[in-house]
Amino acid sequence: MKKILFLLFVVSSFLTSCIKSGLVDLPVYSLTKITSFNLEYRFEAKNANNVAYVEDVAILTTVKIDTVANLVSVIPTLPPANTVFTAVERQKVSLSILVGMCSLETAASIKPIGTSPKLGIPGDWTTEHKYLVTAADGKTTRAWTIKVSPLIAQ
C-alpha cells in the first residue's frame, strides 16, 4: 500500500511540475457590478411519502440596477398559490424572511456591510442594505445599496 501511495505521489509531482512556462496571462478583472438580484421564499413541504423537504419559491422581481448611484431597486411580487405553495403558506410570506441572491461580474465577491443580511440565507428586507463588492483583482471595491419595495400580492 505504501508503495502505491509513493508511486502516486511521484507521478502527480512529475505531472504538475511540467507546467512552468508558456502559459498565457489571463486578464485580472476590476469590475464590481451587481448584475442581477433575486428573492426567494423557503419553507418546509412534504412529498407524496410524507417526507419533509425544503421548497424554494421564486419571488417575481422587477429589478433596476443604477451603476451611477450603486443602487439596486427591487419590486417584489408574490406569485399565486399552487399545489405545493398553498394559499396558507402564501399568507406567511413577508419581506422579513426572504432569501436574497445576486449575480456579480466575473470572479467578484460580495459581503454585507454592518447589519445587512448575508445573501443566500433568510434575512429581513424591510429596510435597505449595503454590500461591498470586491473585484477579482482583490483591490477594486464598490459599495452597493439594495432597496426592496413593499411586497405586491399578485
N, C-alpha and C positions, 0 to 999 in steps of 0.2 A: 504494500500500500504506500509506504514511504517513497519507494522508487517511482511509482506512478505520479505522486504529487510533485516530486522533484522534477520529473520529466515535463509535466505540465508547466511548472514554473519556468524552466529553461526555455521551452518552446514559446510561451507567452512573452517572456522577456526579449527573446530574439525577434519576434514579430513586431513588437511595439518599438523596439529600438531602431528599426529601419526608417521610421518616418521622422527625419530630422531636417530635411531641406526641400526646397522646391514647392513648398506649399503656397497657395495663393492667399494673400492677405484679404480677409473679409472686412466689409465696412463695419465701423463701430457707430451704431445708431445713437443719435442725440435727440430723438423725438420723444415727446412727453404728452401725447394727446390721448384722452379717453375717446375711444371710437364708437362705443355703444354702452347702453346701460339697460338692465332688465330687473324686474322684480318677480319673485315667486312667493307663493304661499305653500307651506309644507304642513301636512297633517297625517295622522295615522289612519290608515284604512285597513280593511280586511278583504282577503281574496275569497274565492269560492270555497276553499277549505277552512275558512275562518282563521287564517294565519295573518297576523298583523304585519304591515309594512308601511314605509313612509311614501306618501304620494306627493308629487310636486304639481302645483297648478300655476301655469304661467299667468301673471297679471298682464293684461294687454296694456302696452305703454306707448305713448307718443313722446318722443324724446327730441329735445332741441339741444345741440351742443354748440355753445358760443366759445370759440377759441380765442377771442379777444378778451372777454371778461373771465375766461376759465370757469364757465358756469354750465352745468348740465341741468336742464329743466325737464322734469318728468311729470307727465299727466297720466296717472294710472286709472285703468278701467277694469272693474271686476267682471270676469266672464260669467256667462249664465251657468246655472246648475246643470249637472248631467248625472248619469248613473253612479259615478264614483264621487264627484264633487257635488254632494247633495245640497239641497236648499238649507238644511240645518247647518251643515259645515260652512256653507257660503256666508251665513249670518255671523260666523265667528271671525271673519276676516277683518283686519284693521291694519292701518299703517304701522302700528306699534309692534307688529310681529312678522313683518315681511323680510325676505332674504334679498339683499341687493347683490347684483353681479355686474361686472363690466368687462369690456374688451379694451385693450390698450394697443399702442403702437408696438412694433416688433421688439420683443425681448425687454420691454419696460416692466417695471414693478410698481405696486401701489401699496400704500399703508395709510391707516387712519391717522388723522391729526386730533389730538386731545381726546374727547369722549366719543368721537364718531365710531359707529359700529364697524366691526370687521366685516368685510364682504364675504359672502358665502355662508353666513350663519344668520339666524333671525336677529333682527335689530329694529330699533324704533326710528321710523322715517317721518315722524310728525314734525320734525324740525330739520333745517338744513344742516348738512355735514360737510366737513373739509377733509380732503385726502391729498397726500403728497405722492406724485408720480415721479419716479426716477427712471431716466432713460437707460438704455443698455450700456452706455459708456460709463455709468456709475457716478457721473459728475453733474449732468444736467438734470435739474428738477423743476417741477411746476406744481404749485398748489391749486387744487380744483375745489369748487363748491358744488355739491349735489343737492338740489332742492326738489322735493317731491310735493306736488299739489295734492289737495284732498282727493280721496278715493271716490271715483264715479261708479255707481252701480249701473250695469247695462240692463 
